[in-house]
Amino acid sequence: MTRNELSVDERARSLAQAVFKPPLRLPSDAGFPLRAITAGLLPVRLREAYRLPWGRPQRAAFALARGGLRRVGPLVPRQLRDVPQARIAERRIRSSKEIGHGG
């Protein structure tokens, strides 16, 4: 039996830090919103394993981003809102339903 389990070790944490805080000449807080959103999208287990901060400021930023996306999302054209892989998958699902109902 195989296990589909993701484990986070020091190397993974180091790589995550390189992604979250790249060596750019930006103010240290410039990436805060992106880090908060990314942390909010992760399951609690992974957020804790990566040792990502998830305090009141991060939760507030994530909630603000979610609320904004709910309002703005429907106004964004679908081609910009959905990744190509999602559109392809939706076409496949529609196609398989049509074939199933047509026979």
C-alpha positions in Angstrom: 0.0 0.0 0.0 1.4 3.4 -0.9 0.9 6.5 1.1 0.1 9.9 -0.5 1.5 12.0 2.3 3.4 15.3 2.1 6.1 15.8 4.6 7.8 19.1 5.3 11.4 19.0 6.3 14.1 21.7 6.8 14.9 21.7 3.1 11.2 22.3 2.2 11.1 25.1 4.8 14.2 26.7 3.3 12.8 26.6 -0.2 9.5 28.1 1.0 11.4 31.0 2.6 13.3 31.6 -0.6 9.9 31.8 -2.4 8.2 33.9 0.3 11.1 36.2 0.9 13.2 36.4 -2.3 16.4 38.5 -2.2 14.9 41.6 -3.8 15.3 45.2 -2.9 11.8 45.7 -1.6 10.5 46.8 1.7 10.3 43.8 4.0 6.5 44.1 4.2 5.9 44.3 0.5 5.2 40.5 0.2 3.0 40.3 3.3 -0.3 40.1 1.5 0.9 37.3 -0.8 2.4 35.4 2.1 -0.8 35.8 4.1 -3.0 34.6 1.2 -0.7 31.6 0.5 -0.7 30.7 4.2 -4.5 31.0 4.3 -4.9 28.7 1.3 -2.9 25.9 2.9 -4.4 23.3 5.2 -3.6 23.9 8.9 -1.2 21.0 9.0 0.9 22.3 6.2 0.8 25.9 7.4 2.1 24.7 10.8 4.7 22.3 9.2 6.1 25.2 7.2 6.0 27.4 10.4 4.1 30.1 8.6 2.8 32.9 10.8 -1.0 32.8 11.1 -1.8 35.5 13.6 -4.5 38.2 13.6 -2.7 40.3 10.9 -2.4 37.3 8.5 -6.0 36.2 9.1 -7.3 39.8 8.5 -5.3 40.1 5.3 -6.6 36.8 4.1 -10.2 37.7 4.9 -9.9 41.0 3.2 -8.5 39.3 0.1 -11.3 36.7 0.0 -13.9 39.4 0.4 -12.4 41.5 -2.4 -12.1 38.5 -4.7 -15.8 37.7 -4.2 -16.7 41.2 -5.3 -14.2 41.6 -8.1 -14.0 38.0 -9.4 -17.2 38.1 -11.3 -16.1 41.3 -13.1 -12.9 39.7 -14.4 -13.2 38.0 -17.8 -13.2 34.2 -17.6 -10.0 34.0 -19.6 -8.1 35.9 -16.9 -9.9 34.4 -14.0 -9.6 30.7 -14.8 -6.3 28.9 -15.5 -6.3 27.1 -18.9 -6.1 23.7 -17.2 -9.4 24.5 -15.4 -11.1 25.4 -18.7 -9.9 22.2 -20.3 -11.1 20.1 -17.4 -14.5 21.7 -17.5 -14.8 21.1 -21.3 -13.9 17.4 -20.7 -16.6 17.1 -18.0 -19.2 18.7 -20.2 -18.3 16.5 -23.1 -18.4 13.3 -21.1 -21.8 14.3 -19.7 -23.1 15.0 -23.2 -21.9 11.7 -24.5 -23.4 9.9 -21.5 -26.8 11.5 -21.9 -26.8 11.1 -25.7 -26.6 7.3 -25.7 
